[in-house]
Amino acid sequence: MSLSIYQASIPVFIRMLGNLSAILAKAAAHAEAKSIDPSVLINARLAPDMFPLARQVQIASDSAKGCGARLAGVDVPGFPDDETTFEQLQARIAKTIEFLKSLKEDQFTGAENRTIELQLRGREVTFKGSDFLLGFANPNFYFHITTAYDILRHNGVEVGKTDFLGGV
């Protein structure tokens, strides 16, 4: 049995976004329990030149929905990047998961060979579908999920590897 592009993308994105949602819930609870203004965590960064937590979540969302849409051959839904609360970040994740669940496996037929064109830093980049998923979209998605986790862990939120991986 071979692994399809759909199986290697959509269920993985949905699962990891669900895990991110659970991590954000722990962060909100941590902020409340410790009397920390939630905006402190939402605006926290690992380094001065890195994006804050909110932007990490937005980019993870964009990466998942953009990859799914491009591989399925449908328009990428646009979400404004205006979330400033845990509730708003949770709503964005839920909206992203809802979109991903709307994609059907048959839309991914031939996606491994579909041409994917992106504008990256002012230049056009072209990928074959499988290369786009495995060499760009997945690493980018995991980078931003991991960075969101790391920001919260660094700021004292009690999360661990099982929170990142989810129930396995």
Protein Blocks (a to p, Z undefined) as FASTA:
>chain_A
ZZdfklmmmmmmmmmmmmmmmmmmmmmmmmmmnopafklmmmpcfbfkbccfklmmmmmm
mmmmmmmmmmnopacdddddfbfbfklmmmmmmmmmmmmmmpcfklmgoklmpccdddee
hiacdddfklmmmmmmmmmmmmmmmmmmmmmmmnopacdfklmnopZZ
